[in-house]
Amino acid sequence: MPIAVRMLPILSGLLLMAVSGGACGRSIFPKASSSSSATATPTPGTGAFLYVANNDGKVAEFKRARSTGILSFVGTVNAGPASGPFGVTAAPQGSFVYVANTADGIHQYGVNLQTGKLTTIGAGVVTAGSTPRWVAVNSSGTFAYVTNFGGASISPFTINTANGALGANGSAVGGPLANPYAAAATDSFLFVSDRANSGTIVSFPINGDGTLGSPSFTSMVFSGTGMPGPLIIDPSGQFIYVTDVNNGTVSLLSGVVGGALTLVQVYPTTSPGTPAIGLAIAAPSSGNEFLYVANQSAGTISLYVVTPATGALTLPVVATFGLSSPTGLAVDPSGAFLYVTNQSTGTIATFAINATNGTLTAVGSPIATEPSNPASTPLFIAIAH
């Protein structure tokens, strides 16, 4: 049986355990199986470095050639128990990286701006709630929020802007949450994708001290097996896109500025009925805008052309390129290159983005996330500095 196909029954089992309060502390993507870190803030600077959360308990470090997009392996750093590293997020300053490990908490690192090596900040790991899955950082880089998938809550943190250290900022916040998956933040609102009621997006106002106000939620049009996953805010800060990690759709919501979201439309991917995982937006200097979605079990990327004024998407074009369980996506700050994790083969593929129509051209061959471990099982990606 193909690797990606095995994910779906395992996913259902993990969701049941999380709902009953017995979260297993593991990723929903099992080892040897199956946005983009999704924050409202574009990657800062020119994106000199790229980091990948691997499901073997490590983060892979890469230098990125800005003109060609080519990656060079730097090394790895430990990120807690294996099968635990999940979401990876770079702070807007570009010099701090945070990794959510579902088994033990949030791992925090400083970026060496010359080499790209990561150095543990303080004690390294910070405790959040049960089964932490994602870290969202506000636009100013002063506050962070962790989704606790097994704890039905959000853990708020302050960020020390001098050294990147996270500090607990009050108690975990629940509200209308069941299994919060991913999150994205502006300076005014935190948006969380959640399993409740076959899929909701929960909006929390962010107070001046970084604590969260009373939430509201927007129901999604998912089937009973639907599950909203990674989400991303468009460059204009008006719209949110969220994937369905079970059924292969992308939903568009408006109202980001005021925090009251409205579901505008649900779009099929090129592989409806199969998991749609990571997503990324490219906004090259041409003025055009493109959305990319990783279709895990289909081994493809869906390309949508975005209408910036409304957020509307065209019907997608499919890109294959021999991908193997693509999961995480990231676009460099210039909108010129797309990076894709191949989870089954332990590699990252690099593509040049056509600034006119968004089509992709492979750049070189995929590079191993860990040359010494073909079974590294990469998940999500962040670009920093």
N, C-alpha and C positions, 0 to 999 in steps of 0.2 A: 504494500500500500504506500502511495507517495507520502513523503514526510508531512507536507502541509495539510493533507487531508486528515491526518490523525489529530490535528489540533482541535477540531470542533467538538468532539465528545469530551475531551479533556477540559476545554473551556467551560462547558456546561457544568461539569463536576466542580470546578473551582468556584464558579459563581454560586452554586448551592452552598458550598462550605462557607464562603464569605458571608452570605446572607444569614446563615444560621449562627454566625459568630465564631466559627472554627476556621478562620482563614489559615491557609497552609503556609503563607509567607513565600510563595513562589510566583514567578511570572505566569501570566496566562499563556505565554508562548513557551512550551516545554523545550528543554534542551534537545538539540537535534531536530527542532521543529521550526515553527516560525520563529497638527503636528505636531519629522523635524521637531527638534525641540520646539514646542509651540508657545511662544510668548508674543506679546503685542509689539515688542521692540525688535526692529531689524537687527541683524548681526552687525556689531559695531565695526568701524575701521574698514579694512580691506580683507579681513578673514584670512589671516596668515596661517591659522592652525585649525585642525579638525579633530574631533574626539568622538569615539564610538563606544557605547556601552555594550560589552560582550557578556553573554550569559554564562561565561565560565568564571565570573568573579573578577574581571579586569576591565579597565578602560584602555583602549588603544589610542596612541598619540601619533599624529601626523603633521608634517609641514605641508603647506599648500603653495604651489607656484601660482602666483596670482595671474600671470599673463597666459599660462597654458592650462591651468587647472590641475596639473599633475600632482599626485600625492607622493610623499616620501615618508616611509615608516620611521618613527622616532623611538618608540618603545611602548611599554605598558606600565600601568600602575594598578595596585590592588584596589578593589572596590567592594570588599566584603564577601560574603558567602556566594559560592557558585549558584547559578540559576536564580540569582536575586537581582543583579543590576538591570534596570529597566529604563526609565526616562533619564535623559541627560540634557542639562540646560547651561548655557553660558550667560552670565550676567551682562547687562548692557555695557559695562566698562570694558568688557572683553578680556579681563584678567582673572576672572574667577569662574570655576566650573562646579556644578552640583550634579550628583548622580543619586537617584532614588533606588535603593536596594530594598526589595520587598521583604527581605529577611531581617535586616537589622537597622535600617534608618537611612539618613542622608549623608553621603560622603562629600566632603567639601575640599576643594583644591585651589591653589594659586597657580597661575600660568606664568612660566618663565617666558618673557616676551622676546627673548633672543632664540631660544631653542625649542620652545613649545612643550617642554617637560612640565608635568604637573607635580606640585609639591603639596603634601597634606597640610591643611590649615588646622592648627590647634590639635585636638585629639583625633581629628579626622572625621569621625562619624557622630552625627547628632540624632538623637532619638525623636521620632515623630509618632504617629499612631500605628494602628495595625495595618500591615501590608502597604507601606508607602509606595506609590507608583509614579508620581510626576511632581516636578518642581516648576512652579510658575513664578517669574520675577516681574515686579512692576516696571514701568517704563523708565523710572529714575534710578532703578537699581538699589533701592533702599529697603524694600520688603520682599519676602519670599513666602510662597504658600505651597503646602504639600498635600496632595490628595491621598487619603488613607483608604484604599479600596476595601480592605477588610474591616475597617473601623467606622465606615459611614460618616467620615468627618474630614475637615480641613485643619491642618496645623499651621498657624501663622508664625512667621519669624521676622526679626529685624536682620538687616545686613550691615555689618561694619564696613563702610565704604573704603576704609584704609587697608584692611587685611582680608575682607571677604567673609569673616566669621559670621555664622548664623547664631542668633540668640532667640530663645523662646519668647513669643510676644503674646502672652495670655494663653488661655485654654483652647483646646481644639473646638471647632465649631461644627455642629451637625446640621440642623435644619432639615429640609426635605431631601436628604441624601440617603441613598441605599448603598451603591457601590461606585463612588466617584473615581473616574478613570484618569482623565487628563485635565489640564487647566491652561488658561491664558489670561494675562492681566494687562490692564492699562494702569495709569496712576489713580484712576477713579473707581474701577470695577474689576472684580475677579469673576471669570466665567468658567464654570466647571461642567464637564460632560459626565452624566450619571446614568446608572442603570435603571433607576426607579421608573415605574409606570411605562415600561418598554422604551425608555429613553427620554431624558429631559436635559436641558441646559439650565443650570442654576446660576443666577447672577447675585453676587454679593457686593454691596457698596464698600469701598475701602475708606476707612476713617483716616483722619490726619495722622494718627499715631500708628497706622498700619493694621489695626484691628479691623474686624469685619462687621458690617451692619446687618440688618435683617434681610434675608434672602428672598428672591422671587424666582419662579421657574417657568420655563417655556416648554410645553409638551412638544415632542417630536413625532413625526409620522413614520414610525418604525413598526414592523410586525412584532409578534410576541417574542421572537428570538433576536430582535434587533438589539444592538448595543452601541451607543455613541462612543467613539474612541478619541484619538488625537484631534485637536482643533487648532485653528490658526486664525488670526485677525489679519485682514487685508492691509496693504500699505497705507491706505487712506484712513484707517482706523474706524471704518463705518460698518464693516461686515465681518461675520464669522463663517468659516467653513468647518464642518465636522464630518468625519468618516464614520461609517457603520462597520465595526470590525467583524461582524458576522455576515451581513447580507449584501455588501457591495454597493453602497450608495454614498453620495455626498450631499449634505444638506447646507443650504444657504440661509443665514439669519441676518436680519438688519437690526439697527437700534443700539449699536455698540456704544455710541457717544453718551446716550442717556441711560444706558444700562437695562432698559426695558426691551428685551429681544422679541422679535417677531419672526416666525418661520416663513420664509418667502417661497422656497421650492426645494424639493428633493430630486436630485439628479441620479440617474443610473451611471455606473461606471461601465467600462467595456467588458466587465466580468460580473454581471449581476448575479446575486445569490452566493457569491464567494467573498471572503474577507477583504475589505478595503482598509488598509492600515495607515501608514504614514502619509503625510501630505506636505507640500511646500509650494510657495508662491515665488515666481520670478517676475521682477519688474525692471527689465533692462532699460538703458537710456533711450531706446527707441520710443518709449511711451506706451508700448504694448504691455499686457499683463497676462501671465499664464499660471494655471494651477495644475500641479502634478499629484497623482495619487498612486500609491503602491498597492497593486492587487496581488496579495500574497500567494494564494494557492494557484492562481493562473500564471504567475511568473511574468507579469506585464506591468507597465506603467500607463495610466490613462492621462492624456493631455487635454485640458480644457482651455479655450481662449476666454478670458474674462472681459466683460464690459465694465470698466472701472466705475462709471457713474452709478450703475445699479447693482453691481456685483454678479450679474447674471452670467451663466456659463453656457458655452455652446456644447453640442454633443461631442463627446470625447473622441480623440484619435488614440489608437493603441500603439505602444512601442514595446517590442519584445526583447530583442538583443540577447536572447539566451539567458535571461535573468533566472535566478533560482531562489524562490521564496523571498522576494523583495519586501522589506518591512519599513526601514527608516529612510527618509529623504531629507536632503538639505540643499539649499541654493546659496551660492556665495553672494556677498553684498552687492556685487555689480550686476547680478542677474545673468551672468554669462555661463555658469556651470552648475550642473545638477549632480549630486552624489547620492548613490543608492546602496544600501546594505543588502547583500545576498546572504540571507541567513543560513541556507542549507550548505553553502560552500565556504562560508567564512571569509567573504571578500567584500570589497567596495568597488562599485563601478562608477566611472566618471564620464559625464556626457557634456558636450558643448551645446548650448541653447541657441537656436536660431532666433535672433531678436525680432524678426518680422512675423514668424508664424509659430514659434515655440517648439518646433520639431527638434529632435535630439540626434546628435552624432557622437558615437563612442570615441572617447579619447584614450588611446592606449588599451591595455588589458586590465581586467580587474586586479586589484592589489589585495593581498591577504591582510586581514585585520590583525592577525598574529601569525607571523611566518612559522613559528614553532608549534602552532596548534590549529590545524585545519578545521577542528570542531569548535572554534571559538564562539560560534552562534551569535553574530552581531545583531543588535536590535536597533536602537535609535542613535541619531547623530546630532552633534552641535558644532557650529563653527564659531571661533573666538578670535579676538584681537583684530 
